[in-house]
Amino acid sequence: MILEARSVGFRYADGAPVLDDVSFGVTAGRSVALVGESAAGKTTLLRLLLGLRRPTSGTVLFSGRPLPTRHRAAQPFRRQVQTVFQDPYSSLDPRQQVSRIVGEPLRALGFTDQAPRVAAALDAVGLPADAAERYPHEFSGGQRQRIAIARAIAVEPTVLLADEPVSALDVSTKVRIIDLLAELRATRGLTLVMVSHDLAAVASLCDETVVLERGRVVEQGPTREVLGSPRDAYTRRLIASIPRLPS
Amino acid sequence: MSLLSVSGLAVSTHDGRALVSGLSFAVPRGGRLSLIGESGSGKSLTALAVTGLLPPGLAATGTVLLDGTPVIGATDRTLDRVRGRVAAVVFQEPSTALDPLMRLGKQIAEPLRRHRGLRGAALRSAVLEALDEVALPARVARAYPHEVSGGQRQRAAIAMALACRPALLIADEPTTALDVTVQADVLALLDRLVAAHDMALLFVSHDLAVVAKVTDEVVVLSGGRPVQSGPLRTVLANPGDDYTRSLVASARRLDAALDLGGVS
């Protein structure tokens, strides 16, 4: 397992548990979806996986070791695990040139060959080289999400944590970003952990699926089984709720 | 005569940039129509223009008739008579329609009092009836918007929109901000209420599969222009123009991914 949650629980001091006894893991090069609706605990779980918060019980392991908590000790982890967020409008600083945005993790992690890495990352996500000198507002929503993905892969991480990466996109853009993520997985052997409520995106991208409801895992396993023949009542309701095209 | 008739509608910025142009469609009494399009297609601006709600800086030209009343160029007084009674709108984000500082019961009571002249016990029972109609428990009347879930807020917004028994309900992405299980319930609710009250429905959405749940007829918009219109099944089977073809192909691919339930 490259990234693993073992009996992870999380609660705020004065509240009910947000996460309760959550266990799942992902093998290097594979992909897993964390699926659920509002208040399922998806975002909290993502924060725990990133080491931004510590679980109140249980452990998060990266390559078999507990996540480092000190800033300096966390550097190798940051190099290996990068993130993409839902909203490409709020996740990119509007005042910075794209080259600076994509180069940010490279600077933070002390890479010296930033320019060629930025150029390679932009190329990998299908953006023209001259995108580097432009600003986020000059790009469409789909292109901005490509910039966010370029930033995430610039340091050549092994794991990509994506928080609803296609949920804010138009349908045709969504399909193209799903294709890009699939291609990056295939060509770079990237491990993908995707938080999503979009089951079509999950079915397109993830080998395994973990279904969360109110902070608990209700079902997990190969996506084909979980979405194809769900056993849990909540998973079944979730799947039955998806509007389908008339045949 | 159609309940809503739109012909040659254009929406432009003051410096002359056209955001919607050449749009014509009609919704008969009790009829249903969807406007489909992606970001920037002009679908939401059309919904606003139809009710005279365009934001400052934008102007509409062409003809919009709501139950025979011309909307474009009409005074606020004229529009006040039309809004609520002839046409009411439900928006994507229910919070935009609700006052965060007012209890939901009071907000639902407001249009009932203004348009139906109800007071006292009759008003209170009408509020409870309105809540019941959208499957909200009576206690929601005492709650503030932030104290209920997103789905319950949207139900409350629907209750307000329906309070004056409008002949036309305009729903602009009414379920886009909701969880998928909640979306299914709210779509079923809209479908049921529109049918029960013989209302007409103008539904605005980016999602072909959602549209298929509530309407048969569609107009596809791209870059502010209508590119395709007709029965949804015909459009799906025979998209015609390039834009619609690519939209349908993308939607079909995502839909097919669900059939396999696995990675292709």
Interface residues (C-beta under 8 A of the other chain):
Chain A: S31 E37 S38 G141 D170 V171 S172 T173 K174 V175 H197 L199 A200 A201 A203 S204 L205 C206 D207 P222 T223 R224 E225 V226 L227 G228 S229 R237 L238 I239 A240 S241 I242 P243 R244 L245 P246
Chain B: E38 S39 S149 G150 D179 V180 T181 V182 Q183 A184 L187 H206 D207 L208 A209 V210 A212 K213 L232 R233 L236 S246 L247 S250 A251 R252 R253 L254 D255 A257 L258 L260 G261 G262 V263 S264
